[in-house]
């Protein structure tokens, strides 16, 4: 059983991709949801060989330096779970240049489980350093069939800069502080897909959203491995990103995008570069797609996830 938080959110997207690209027919997946569940977990959990909480927050609640096990009736030796972010435990302290230490109580509880997977090398090294055992690196991927480029479209007259994410996480995503101010320059237009009433784009329309922009901008203070960054890249869009999580593994400076400091002037310099160099924008757009196909599709990345799951069923 794969347990996500809510339909059509990030964990659900990962679960569906694992199901789609599962090349091991010795087992199959059932997806359940903490919010609006489709299956009564407490009634049916004994039927499953393994229960995979995509995010540890669905299994444990960390509050005031205490841990609550939300599913104490489950056998921990049949549970694996994932770590996808810093902000779920770091008290908003992680920055692109600073790693907050994971709480010891969280490490202790993760060590009672059968195994734990992590979606970025930075998070993996951090949790390993502070004593998380039986840890496995399974980097995120993207559905390259769903998120594909449309090179027939000419680039827009104005440079269209895309951002996708919830306004609720503005404190971490930097929408008000960095993204909006950075785009306040001539012939640059910010296009947002935000499910908070600002510009709500349905999930099925997200591939077209990426096709409509020229460049994607990530100004986060912390990320595990942003699915939006992967989706934009798969759609053939260069990415400008702060030096967070998986962005540092995906982006090659000047090849498929730029890694920048969390600084408006630095972001604007890169936007002006793309605005005034359409040939380079086109070249980097092609390279963005190539790099995804070479290394970051779920067709490729799912193999590590499937092995992680299989190894924990077999032992």
Order of alpha helices (4+ residues) and beta strands (2+ residues): beta-alpha-beta-alpha-beta-alpha-beta-beta-beta-alpha-beta-alpha-beta-beta-alpha-beta-alpha-beta-alpha-beta-alpha-beta-alpha-alpha-alpha
